[in-house]
Amino acid sequence: MAALSLYNTLSRSKEEFRPIKGKHVGIYSCGPTVYNFAHIGNMRNYIIVDLLKRLLLHNGYNVKHVMNITDVGHLVGDANIGEDKVRLTAEHEHKSVHEVAKFYTGEFLKDMKRLALMEPEIMPKATDHIPEMLSLIEKLDRKGYLYTVNTGVYFDTSKFKNYGKLTGLTFDELNDYLISGARVKRASGIRNTTDFAVWRFSNPDEKDMVWQTPYGKGFPGWHIECSAMSMKYLGAHFDIHTGGIDHLPIHHTNEIAQSEAATGEKFVNYWVHIEFLQVNGKKMSKSMGNVYRIEDLIEKGYSACAYKYLVISAYYRSQLNFTFEALEGAESTLEGIYSFMSKVSNMNFMGKEEGNGTFAERAKSLKAEFFESLNNDLNTPTALSKLHSLISETNKAQKKGFSKADAKAVIDTLLEIDSVLGLGFSKYADREELPKAVSELIAEREESRKNRDYKRSDEIRDELRKKYSVVLEDTGSGPIWYREMPSSRKH
Ligand SMILES: [Zn+2]
């Protein structure tokens, strides 16, 4: 099994990944809060998670991936103050909270499909796991971690040893950090700024998504959802937890505190955080008018895979600046790869079908370097440079002379690489059947070349390109042809 190293936020260092249970890996990803469309920054996070999962599968592990759907309890501002995001949208859109959650869950799944992200094995909804949350709350209550104020039942963060260890700050430093940046507003009656609600009391007029429980009538806090659902499906102690870097100081810090306080065990071994996406060098915000969805990119004529390629071209722990120029570049590069796939798949080896396949060895070593880079904390920029070396070296080698075995090695390598990137290379890997008129023209051109009638030979080449989008190239192994990629772009 290839050795994967991952940067672990918990230790602030790159560590060799060792699963708890042999070949089985459990991953939990904080999923979407379904009160609005996911934007491209959210999707950056899920693209990287998908890459990590596919790499683990490629490395030979069995992966159980859990991603939750937050359909209740996530407040505006992420901390203790404000309204429930889903409920707020329901009011604005004059719909029921269930309708809102259902609609935006559907839209999120659509985006995942467009980006060819593998669906997680389990996608639990918060509203389906209230009993699990209550049993966790009960455990915390029995151990004396909770207290009640007029807005809900709170977790006393000062009682949990090493609270905030994920942030690298001490308890006091973290409290100061949250207050000073006005990152959280202190709810009235709470003991520490970092304390958070595990159960919130509802207003008397709230009817939807409200539960009558021994802890009062209300709904769960956002953080308790992820602890309850991750531990239900992956066990009290599991391998990897992922999320956007914005979740680190509050949401993930609180997940650790309440989970470990309840079970007395270490919650998660590896914490993987994905950096922010900026748009034109600025933070995405509604007021700036720079919040884009995958749908917006598609409407402007770009493909979802072009965005995925752009994301993969940057290291996940660096901020990524999204611009339409960069997206344009990603789209061209991707089209170039598709074109290359189609070309190598359609090479014609006139009489050299059984070459010695010397390039196959080189393809193999570049493939090894590609996966080595990915296994080095998902170093995608270096990995992609190996992919591009494979393409440019193939082009050079093929001009000198290539064999069927060489071509097959290149195609197989690209397909294996794509089993992890998920960019749809396989669509271009088929050997296309030549229409009769085309094969006749190619034969005629060969005949003209033999007779040194270069004028006719060039004419035929132009005709093939214009009429049939077929490009002919003369190489050391004889002519090859490929269909020119029709650009999918409308912009
Ligand atoms: Zn979460």
Residues whose N, C-alpha, C, O or C-beta is under 5 A from the ligand:
A	BS01	ZN	C30 C226
